[in-house]
Amino acid sequence: MSENLPQTIYNVLTAIRGADDLRPLLNIGYALVKANGGKLTILVVRLSAETPPEWLKIPGGLRDIPIETKIAQSESTARVILREARRLNPNLLLLGWRGDSPRRGYLLGSTLDHVIQQVTCNLAVVRADPTWPDESFGSLGISGDTTRYSGVA
C-alpha cells in the first residue's frame, strides 16, 4: 500500500543586489526551479524606496515558472535576507558575489559573511559575472524580449 505524501514544491530564494547580478542569478535560479518544479522568489533590498528598480526586468522566456518579486527597504540587507529566508523556508538561498576583495575582517563581505553564519537553509554563493552565461552555454529560456515585471509582492 502506498501512502499519499504531500507534494513538495522546490523553492529558490535569490537576493539580487543590482543589474550585474540579475542575469547570472536568474539563469541559475530558473534552471533549478525548472528542473525541480517549483517557484523562484527574487528579493531586492533597497536603501531608499520599495519600488522596483529600473534594471529589474524579467525576460519573457521565464513565463513557464512561477516568479515572485519582493522589494524591501532597509539599511541592513543581511537582516532582510535572513528574515525572508526564515519566512519562506526555501530549499535554496541563492546569493551572488562579485569576487572583490572584502573589507578587512570579512571573508566574502559584510552581508555575505553575516548571512552565511546565520542562515538555516541550503545556501549557494556564486560569483555573479554579468556576462555569464554567454551563447556557448546554451539557452535556458532567458533570451529574447525583456519586459518590466510589474508584480511586486
GUSEZA-396328 format. One line per 3 residues: number of its first residue (from 1); for each residue x, y, z of N, C-alpha, C. Coordinates in Angstrom, 1 decimal, padded with zeros to 4 digits. Atoms other than C-alpha are relative to their C-alpha. Layout:
% residues N
NUM) X:Y:Z:X:Y:Z:X:Y:Z  ...;
//
This chain:
% residues 153
1) 000.8:-001.2:000.0:000.0:000.0:000.0:000.9:001.2:000.0  -000.8:-001.3:000.1:001.5:003.4:-001.0:-000.7:001.1:000.7  000.6:-001.2:-000.7:001.0:006.5:001.1:000.0:001.1:-001.0;
4) 000.1:-001.2:000.8:-000.1:009.7:-000.5:000.7:001.1:000.8  -000.8:-001.0:-000.6:002.6:012.1:000.6:-000.3:001.3:-000.6  000.2:-001.3:000.6:002.1:015.8:000.1:001.1:000.3:-000.9;
7) -001.0:-000.4:001.0:003.8:017.1:-003.0:000.8:001.2:000.5  -000.8:-001.1:-000.4:006.7:019.4:-002.1:000.4:000.8:-001.2  -000.4:-000.9:001.0:007.5:022.4:-004.2:001.4:000.5:000.3;
10) -001.3:-000.4:-000.1:011.1:023.3:-004.8:000.1:001.5:-000.1  000.0:-001.4:000.0:011.5:026.9:-003.7:001.4:000.6:000.1  -001.3:-000.7:000.0:014.5:029.1:-004.5:-000.2:001.5:000.3;
13) 000.0:-001.4:-000.3:015.0:032.5:-002.9:001.4:000.5:-000.5  -001.3:-000.6:000.4:017.6:034.7:-004.6:-000.1:001.5:000.3  -000.1:-001.4:-000.3:018.7:038.1:-003.3:000.9:000.6:-001.1;
16) -000.8:-000.6:001.1:019.8:040.3:-006.2:000.3:001.4:000.4  -000.5:-001.3:-000.5:021.9:043.3:-005.4:-000.2:001.1:-001.1  000.0:-001.0:001.1:021.9:045.0:-008.8:-000.1:-000.6:-001.3;
19) 000.1:000.5:001.4:021.8:044.8:-012.5:001.0:-001.0:-000.4  -001.1:001.0:000.4:025.1:042.9:-012.7:-000.3:-001.4:000.6  000.3:001.3:-000.6:023.7:040.1:-010.5:-001.2:-000.6:-000.7;
22) 001.3:000.5:000.5:020.4:039.8:-012.3:000.1:-001.2:-001.0  -000.1:001.1:001.1:021.4:037.7:-015.4:000.5:-001.3:000.6  -000.5:001.3:-000.4:023.6:035.1:-013.7:-000.9:-000.7:001.1;
25) 000.8:000.6:-001.0:021.3:034.6:-010.7:-001.3:-000.5:-000.5  001.2:000.5:000.6:018.2:034.4:-012.8:000.2:-001.2:-000.8  -000.3:001.3:000.8:019.8:031.8:-015.1:000.1:-001.2:000.9;
28) -000.2:001.1:-000.9:020.8:029.6:-012.2:-001.3:-000.3:000.7  001.3:000.2:-000.7:017.5:030.1:-010.2:-001.0:-000.6:-001.0  001.0:000.5:000.9:015.4:029.5:-013.3:000.3:-001.5:-000.3;
31) -000.3:001.4:000.3:017.3:026.3:-014.2:-000.3:-001.0:001.1  000.3:000.8:-001.1:017.0:024.9:-010.7:-001.5:-000.2:000.2  001.4:000.1:-000.2:013.3:025.7:-010.4:-000.7:-000.8:-001.2;
34) 000.6:000.7:001.1:012.5:024.4:-013.9:000.3:-001.5:000.1  -000.4:001.4:-000.1:014.3:021.1:-013.3:-000.7:-000.7:001.2  000.6:000.6:-001.2:012.7:020.6:-009.9:-001.5:000.3:000.3;
37) 001.4:-000.3:-000.1:009.2:022.0:-010.4:-000.3:000.9:001.2  000.2:-000.8:-001.1:009.0:024.9:-008.1:-000.3:001.5:-000.3  000.3:-001.5:000.1:008.9:028.7:-007.6:001.3:000.7:000.3;
40) -001.2:-000.9:-000.2:011.6:031.4:-007.8:-000.5:001.3:000.7  000.3:-001.2:-000.6:011.4:034.3:-005.4:001.2:000.9:-000.1  -001.1:-001.0:000.2:013.5:037.4:-006.2:-000.1:001.0:001.1;
43) 000.0:-001.1:-001.1:014.4:039.7:-003.3:001.0:001.1:-000.4  -000.9:-001.1:000.3:015.8:043.1:-003.9:-000.2:000.9:001.3  000.0:-000.9:-001.2:016.8:045.2:-000.8:000.5:001.4:-000.5;
46) -000.4:-001.4:000.4:017.0:049.0:-001.4:000.0:000.9:001.2  -000.1:-000.9:-001.1:018.0:051.8:000.8:-001.1:001.1:000.0  000.8:-001.2:000.1:015.6:054.4:-000.5:-001.5:-000.3:-000.2;
49) 001.4:000.1:000.3:012.3:053.1:-001.8:-000.4:-001.5:-000.2  000.5:001.3:000.2:010.1:050.0:-002.0:-000.6:-000.2:-001.4  000.5:000.1:001.3:009.6:050.4:-005.7:001.0:-000.8:-000.8;
52) -000.9:000.8:000.8:011.1:048.0:-008.3:001.0:000.9:-000.7  -001.0:-000.7:000.7:014.4:049.3:-009.7:-000.2:-000.1:-001.5  000.1:000.0:001.4:014.6:050.1:-013.4:000.6:-001.3:-000.7;
55) -000.7:001.1:000.5:017.0:047.2:-014.0:-000.7:-001.3:000.2  000.7:001.3:-000.3:014.6:044.6:-012.7:-001.0:-000.3:-001.1  000.8:000.4:001.1:013.4:043.2:-015.9:000.0:-001.5:-000.1;
58) 000.1:001.4:000.1:012.2:039.6:-016.1:-000.2:-000.4:-001.5  000.2:000.4:001.4:012.7:038.1:-019.6:-001.3:-000.8:-000.3  001.2:000.7:000.4:009.6:036.9:-021.4:000.1:-001.5:000.0;
61) -000.1:001.4:000.1:011.0:033.4:-021.7:-000.1:-000.7:001.3  000.1:000.6:-001.3:010.6:032.9:-018.0:-001.4:-000.2:000.5  001.4:000.1:-000.4:006.8:032.8:-018.0:-000.5:-001.4:000.3;
64) 000.4:001.4:-000.2:006.8:029.0:-017.7:000.3:-000.5:001.5  -000.1:000.3:-001.4:007.7:029.1:-014.0:-000.5:001.1:000.9  000.5:-001.1:-000.8:006.2:031.0:-011.1:001.2:000.8:000.6;
67) -001.1:-000.9:-000.6:008.3:034.0:-010.1:-000.8:001.1:000.8  000.5:-001.1:-000.8:007.5:036.4:-007.3:001.2:000.9:000.3  -001.0:-001.0:-000.4:009.4:039.6:-006.6:-000.4:000.6:001.3;
70) 000.2:-000.7:-001.3:009.8:041.2:-003.2:001.0:001.1:000.0  -000.9:-001.2:-000.1:011.2:044.7:-002.9:-000.1:000.4:001.5  000.0:-000.4:-001.4:012.2:045.7:000.7:000.9:001.2:000.1;
73) -000.8:-001.2:-000.3:013.6:048.9:002.1:000.6:-000.2:001.3  -000.7:000.2:-001.2:016.3:048.6:004.7:001.4:000.4:-000.2  -001.4:-000.3:000.1:019.8:049.6:005.6:000.8:-001.3:000.3;
76) -000.7:001.3:-000.3:020.6:046.0:006.6:-000.5:-001.1:-001.0  000.3:001.0:000.9:020.5:043.8:003.6:000.0:-001.4:000.6  -000.1:001.4:-000.6:021.6:040.7:005.6:-001.2:-000.3:000.8;
79) 001.1:000.3:-000.9:018.8:041.1:008.1:-001.3:-000.3:-000.8  001.1:000.2:000.9:016.2:041.3:005.3:000.1:-001.4:-000.6  -000.1:001.4:000.6:017.6:038.2:003.6:-000.2:-001.1:001.0;
82) 000.2:001.1:-001.0:017.7:036.2:006.8:-001.5:000.0:000.4  001.4:000.0:-000.4:014.1:037.3:007.7:-000.8:-000.7:-001.1  000.8:000.6:001.1:012.8:036.3:004.2:000.3:-001.5:-000.1;
85) -000.3:001.4:000.0:014.7:033.0:004.4:-000.7:-000.7:001.1  000.7:000.7:-001.1:013.1:032.2:007.7:-001.5:-000.1:-000.3  001.4:-000.1:000.3:009.7:033.3:006.5:-000.4:-001.0:-001.1;
88) 000.3:000.8:001.2:009.8:031.4:003.1:000.5:-001.4:000.2  -000.6:001.4:-000.2:011.9:028.4:004.3:000.3:-000.6:-001.4  -000.3:000.5:001.4:013.3:027.9:000.7:000.9:-001.2:000.1;
91) -000.9:001.1:000.1:015.0:024.8:-000.4:001.5:000.5:-000.2  -001.3:-000.5:000.3:017.9:027.0:-001.5:-000.1:001.5:000.0  -000.2:-001.5:000.1:019.0:030.6:-000.9:001.2:000.2:-000.9;
94) -001.0:-000.2:001.0:021.0:031.7:-003.9:000.5:001.5:000.1  -000.5:-001.3:-000.1:023.3:034.7:-003.5:001.2:000.2:-000.9  -001.1:-000.3:000.9:025.8:036.4:-005.8:001.2:000.7:000.8;
97) -001.2:-000.6:-000.5:029.4:037.5:-005.0:000.8:000.6:-001.2  -000.7:-000.6:001.1:031.3:039.9:-007.2:001.4:-000.5:-000.1  -001.4:000.5:000.0:034.7:038.4:-006.3:001.0:001.1:000.4;
100) -000.9:-001.1:-000.4:036.0:041.7:-005.0:000.6:-000.4:001.4  -000.6:000.2:-001.4:038.4:041.7:-002.0:-000.9:000.7:001.0  000.8:-000.6:-001.1:036.3:042.3:001.1:000.8:000.9:000.8;
103) -000.6:-000.9:-001.0:036.9:044.9:003.7:000.8:-000.9:001.0  -000.7:000.7:-001.0:039.3:043.9:006.4:-000.9:-000.6:001.1  000.8:000.7:-001.0:037.9:041.4:008.8:-001.2:-000.8:-000.5;
106) 001.1:000.8:000.6:035.5:039.8:006.3:000.6:-001.0:-001.0  -000.5:001.0:000.9:035.9:036.6:004.3:-000.6:000.4:-001.4  000.6:-000.3:001.3:033.4:037.5:001.4:-000.6:001.4:000.0;
109) 000.6:-001.4:000.0:031.9:040.8:002.6:-000.9:000.0:001.2  000.8:-000.1:-001.2:029.8:042.1:005.5:-001.4:-000.7:-000.2  001.3:000.6:000.2:026.4:041.0:004.0:000.1:-001.6:-000.1;
112) -000.1:001.5:000.2:027.5:037.5:002.8:000.5:-000.7:001.3  -000.5:000.7:-001.2:029.5:036.7:006.0:-001.1:-000.1:001.0  001.1:000.0:-001.0:026.5:037.6:008.2:-001.0:-001.0:-000.4;
115) 001.0:000.9:000.4:024.1:035.6:006.1:000.5:-001.5:000.1  -000.6:001.4:000.0:026.4:032.5:005.8:000.0:-000.5:001.5  -000.1:000.5:-001.4:026.9:032.4:009.6:-001.4:-000.3:000.6;
118) 001.3:000.1:-000.7:023.1:032.6:010.4:-001.1:-000.7:-000.8  001.1:000.6:000.7:021.1:031.1:007.6:-000.2:-001.5:000.3  000.3:001.4:-000.4:019.3:027.8:008.3:-000.4:-000.9:-001.1;
121) 000.4:000.8:001.2:018.5:026.6:004.8:001.3:-000.2:-000.8  -001.1:000.2:000.9:020.8:025.4:002.0:000.3:001.3:-000.7  -000.5:-001.3:000.5:022.9:028.2:000.6:001.0:-000.3:-001.2;
124) -000.9:000.0:001.1:024.7:028.7:-002.7:000.5:001.4:-000.3  -000.5:-001.3:000.3:027.0:031.6:-003.3:000.8:-000.2:-001.3  -000.7:000.1:001.3:028.1:032.1:-006.9:000.6:001.3:-000.4;
127) -000.6:-001.2:000.5:030.4:034.5:-008.5:-000.9:000.6:-001.1  001.0:-000.6:000.9:028.0:036.8:-010.3:000.7:000.9:-001.0  -000.6:-000.7:001.2:029.6:037.7:-013.6:-001.1:000.4:-000.9;
130) 001.1:-000.5:000.8:027.2:039.9:-015.5:000.0:-000.5:-001.5  -000.1:000.5:001.4:028.4:038.4:-018.9:-000.4:-001.5:-000.1  000.3:001.5:000.1:027.5:034.8:-017.9:-001.5:-000.1:000.1;
133) -000.7:000.9:001.0:026.1:032.8:-019.4:000.0:000.7:-001.4  -000.1:-000.5:001.4:027.2:033.6:-022.9:-000.7:-001.1:-000.9  000.7:000.9:001.0:025.9:031.9:-026.1:000.5:-001.4:000.0;
136) -000.6:001.4:000.0:028.3:028.9:-025.7:-000.6:-000.8:001.1  000.6:000.8:-001.1:026.4:027.9:-022.5:-001.3:-000.7:-000.5  001.3:000.5:000.4:023.1:027.4:-024.3:-001.1:000.8:000.6;
139) 001.2:-000.8:-000.5:019.7:028.8:-023.7:-000.7:-000.7:001.1  000.8:000.5:-001.1:017.9:028.4:-020.5:-001.4:000.6:-000.1  001.3:-000.6:000.1:014.9:030.2:-021.9:000.0:001.5:000.4;
142) -000.1:-001.4:-000.5:016.2:033.6:-020.9:000.4:001.0:-001.1  -000.3:-001.0:001.0:016.9:035.1:-024.2:-001.2:000.6:-000.6  001.2:-000.6:000.6:014.6:037.3:-026.2:-000.4:001.2:000.7;
145) 000.5:-001.2:-000.6:012.4:040.1:-025.1:000.0:000.1:001.5  000.1:-000.3:-001.4:012.6:041.6:-021.7:-001.1:001.0:000.2  001.1:-000.9:-000.3:009.5:043.2:-020.2:000.1:000.3:001.5;
148) 000.0:-000.4:-001.4:009.3:045.1:-017.0:-001.0:-000.8:000.8  000.9:000.8:-000.8:007.9:043.0:-014.3:-000.8:000.9:001.0  000.8:-001.0:-000.8:005.0:044.8:-012.6:-000.5:-000.6:001.3;
151) 000.6:000.5:-001.3:004.1:042.4:-009.8:001.0:000.1:001.1  -000.8:-000.1:-001.2:005.6:043.4:-006.5:-000.8:-000.6:001.2  000.7:000.7:-001.2:004.7:041.2:-003.5:000.2:000.9:001.2;
//
